[in-house]
Amino acid sequence: MTIPAGIEAQLLARWHALIPDAPDVGRTLLARYAEPGRRYHDMRHLLDVLGTIDRLASYGDDLEAVRLAAWFHDAIYDSHRSDNEEASARLAEELLPAAGVGSARTAEVGRLVRLTAHHQPDASDSDGAVLSDADLAVLASSPERYGEYTAGVRSEYAHVDDAAFRRGRATILEDLLGRDFLFHTPYGRKTWERPARHNMTAELALIGG
């Protein structure tokens, strides 16, 4: 995939603001988000998540950890495997100490990255709520953007036949729709809960779930 220059520059600036003395780590992560085959879990998604964290900043405690977790949360993404979040968390735990990040914050980043496997933070986990809501905010996007998101995900699973993909996707949507709530910050629940459920219900009907 061709790296979008504008997005790359924005992300490099954001990385420099977080860890100015480790530019190589930021470039390594961006190279991962630009890997061939990524059609949704790419640099645009990373920039969107970071921007949404900015909007939710008043709800977090350790925003540096949350932003670092956003950088790493899809650093390893392979649609053939089921342990991407765990692998991404381990990558963070490997690279961050060498970039000068302390052990406590590194551990917190790993914990937050692992949380994105299920997006169900504890009620007292404010940082987990911010990261989870930022990652799922696309579910509440406009119909056009939601369509781009679903098309991107389908493209990432091009190796899966249509019937199997529809079954798997329906299972994910039904699980999310069956939760008491999708979002965990007050802003997310007030602003995104209803449109997200509308989008997912429409998608589920479209694929025959």
C-alpha positions as CSV (number, residue, x, y, z in Angstrom):
1,M,0.0,0.0,0.0
2,T,1.2,3.5,-0.8
3,I,1.8,5.5,2.3
4,P,-0.4,8.7,2.4
5,A,2.1,11.4,2.9
6,G,-0.2,13.8,4.7
7,I,-1.3,11.2,7.2
8,E,2.2,10.0,7.7
9,A,3.4,13.5,8.5
10,Q,0.6,14.1,11.0
11,L,1.4,10.8,12.7
12,L,5.1,11.4,12.9
13,A,4.4,14.7,14.5
14,R,2.2,13.1,17.0
15,W,4.8,10.4,17.8
16,H,7.5,13.1,18.2
17,A,5.2,14.9,20.8
18,L,4.9,11.6,22.7
19,I,8.5,10.3,22.5
20,P,10.8,12.8,20.8
21,D,13.9,10.7,21.4
22,A,12.8,7.6,19.6
23,P,11.8,8.5,16.0
24,D,12.8,5.1,14.7
25,V,10.2,3.4,16.8
26,G,7.5,5.7,15.4
27,R,8.6,5.0,11.8
28,T,8.7,1.2,12.6
29,L,5.1,1.4,13.7
30,L,4.0,3.4,10.7
31,A,5.6,0.9,8.4
32,R,3.4,-1.8,10.1
33,Y,0.3,0.3,9.6
34,A,1.2,0.6,5.9
35,E,1.6,-3.1,5.3
36,P,0.0,-4.6,2.2
37,G,-3.4,-6.0,2.8
38,R,-4.5,-3.4,5.4
39,R,-7.6,-1.8,4.2
40,Y,-9.1,-0.6,7.5
41,H,-6.5,-1.2,10.2
42,D,-4.2,1.3,8.6
43,M,-2.7,4.7,9.3
44,R,-6.1,6.4,8.7
45,H,-7.5,4.3,11.5
46,L,-4.6,5.1,13.8
47,L,-5.0,8.8,13.2
48,D,-8.8,8.6,13.7
49,V,-8.2,6.8,17.1
50,L,-5.7,9.3,18.2
51,G,-8.0,12.2,17.3
52,T,-10.9,10.6,19.1
53,I,-8.7,10.2,22.2
54,D,-8.1,14.0,22.0
55,R,-11.9,14.5,22.1
56,L,-12.2,12.1,25.1
57,A,-9.2,13.4,27.0
58,S,-11.1,14.8,29.9
59,Y,-12.2,11.3,30.9
60,G,-8.7,9.8,31.0
61,D,-6.0,9.7,33.7
62,D,-2.8,8.6,32.0
63,L,-3.3,10.0,28.5
64,E,0.3,9.3,27.5
65,A,-0.3,5.6,28.2
66,V,-3.6,5.7,26.3
67,R,-2.0,7.4,23.3
68,L,0.9,4.9,23.3
69,A,-1.6,2.1,23.5
70,A,-3.4,3.5,20.5
71,W,-0.1,3.4,18.5
72,F,0.5,-0.2,19.4
73,H,-3.1,-1.6,19.5
74,D,-3.1,-2.7,15.8
75,A,0.7,-2.7,15.3
76,I,0.5,-6.4,14.6
77,Y,-2.6,-7.2,12.5
78,D,-2.9,-10.5,10.5
79,S,-6.4,-11.6,9.7
80,H,-5.2,-15.2,9.6
81,R,-4.4,-15.2,13.4
82,S,-6.4,-14.7,16.5
83,D,-3.8,-13.3,18.9
84,N,-3.1,-9.9,17.3
85,E,-3.8,-7.9,20.5
86,E,-1.5,-10.1,22.6
87,A,1.2,-9.9,20.0
88,S,0.8,-6.2,19.7
89,A,1.0,-5.8,23.5
90,R,4.2,-7.9,23.6
91,L,5.7,-5.7,20.9
92,A,4.9,-2.6,23.0
93,E,6.6,-4.3,26.0
94,E,9.6,-5.0,23.9
95,L,10.0,-1.6,22.2
96,L,8.9,1.0,24.8
97,P,11.7,0.3,27.4
98,A,14.3,0.9,24.8
99,A,12.6,4.1,23.9
100,G,12.9,5.4,27.5
101,V,9.4,4.6,28.7
102,G,9.4,3.5,32.3
103,S,8.3,0.0,33.4
104,A,5.0,1.0,35.0
105,R,3.8,2.9,32.0
106,T,5.0,0.2,29.7
107,A,3.0,-2.4,31.6
108,E,0.0,-0.1,31.5
109,V,0.3,0.2,27.7
110,G,0.4,-3.5,27.4
111,R,-2.7,-3.9,29.5
112,L,-4.6,-1.3,27.5
113,V,-3.6,-3.0,24.2
114,R,-4.8,-6.3,25.4
115,L,-8.1,-4.7,26.4
116,T,-8.9,-4.0,22.7
117,A,-9.4,-7.8,22.2
118,H,-12.8,-7.4,23.9
119,H,-13.5,-3.7,24.5
120,Q,-15.0,-4.3,27.9
121,P,-13.0,-2.2,30.5
122,D,-14.0,-2.4,34.2
123,A,-16.3,0.4,35.4
124,S,-13.3,2.0,37.2
125,D,-10.9,1.8,34.3
126,S,-11.1,5.4,32.9
127,D,-8.1,4.9,30.5
128,G,-9.5,1.7,29.2
129,A,-12.8,3.4,28.6
130,V,-11.1,6.1,26.6
131,L,-9.1,3.7,24.4
132,S,-12.0,1.3,23.9
133,D,-14.4,4.1,22.9
134,A,-11.9,5.6,20.6
135,D,-11.3,2.3,18.8
136,L,-15.0,1.6,18.4
137,A,-16.1,5.1,17.5
138,V,-16.1,4.1,13.8
139,L,-19.3,2.1,14.5
140,A,-21.1,5.4,15.0
141,S,-19.8,7.1,11.9
142,S,-21.8,8.4,9.0
143,P,-23.3,5.7,6.7
144,E,-20.6,6.5,4.1
145,R,-17.8,6.1,6.5
146,Y,-19.4,3.0,8.0
147,G,-19.6,1.5,4.5
148,E,-15.9,2.2,3.9
149,Y,-15.1,0.6,7.2
150,T,-17.1,-2.6,6.5
151,A,-15.7,-2.8,2.9
152,G,-12.2,-2.4,4.3
153,V,-12.7,-5.2,6.8
154,R,-14.1,-7.4,4.1
155,S,-11.1,-6.8,2.0
156,E,-8.8,-7.7,4.8
157,Y,-10.6,-11.1,5.0
158,A,-10.5,-11.6,1.2
159,H,-9.2,-15.2,1.9
160,V,-12.5,-16.1,3.6
161,D,-15.4,-17.1,1.4
162,D,-18.6,-15.0,1.5
163,A,-20.7,-17.4,3.5
164,A,-18.1,-17.9,6.1
165,F,-17.4,-14.2,6.4
166,R,-21.1,-13.4,6.8
167,R,-21.4,-16.0,9.6
168,G,-18.3,-14.7,11.4
169,R,-19.3,-11.0,10.9
170,A,-22.9,-11.8,12.1
171,T,-21.5,-13.4,15.3
172,I,-19.4,-10.3,16.0
173,L,-22.3,-7.9,15.4
174,E,-24.7,-10.0,17.5
175,D,-22.2,-10.1,20.4
176,L,-21.8,-6.3,20.3
177,L,-25.5,-5.6,19.9
178,G,-26.2,-7.9,22.8
179,R,-24.2,-5.9,25.3
180,D,-25.9,-3.4,27.6
181,F,-23.8,-0.7,26.1
182,L,-21.0,-0.4,23.6
183,F,-19.3,2.7,24.9
184,H,-17.9,3.4,28.3
185,T,-17.3,7.2,28.6
186,P,-20.2,9.5,29.2
187,Y,-19.6,11.2,25.9
188,G,-19.5,7.9,24.0
189,R,-22.8,6.7,25.6
190,K,-24.6,9.9,24.9
191,T,-23.3,10.6,21.4
192,W,-22.3,7.3,19.8
193,E,-24.5,4.5,21.3
194,R,-27.6,5.1,19.2
195,P,-26.0,5.6,15.8
196,A,-23.6,2.7,16.4
197,R,-26.5,0.3,17.1
198,H,-28.4,1.7,14.1
199,N,-25.4,1.0,11.8
200,M,-24.7,-2.4,13.1
201,T,-28.4,-3.4,13.0
202,A,-28.6,-2.3,9.4
203,E,-25.4,-4.2,8.5
204,L,-26.7,-7.3,10.2
205,A,-30.0,-7.2,8.3
206,L,-28.0,-6.7,5.0
207,I,-25.8,-9.8,5.5
208,G,-28.8,-11.9,6.6
209,G,-28.0,-12.2,10.3
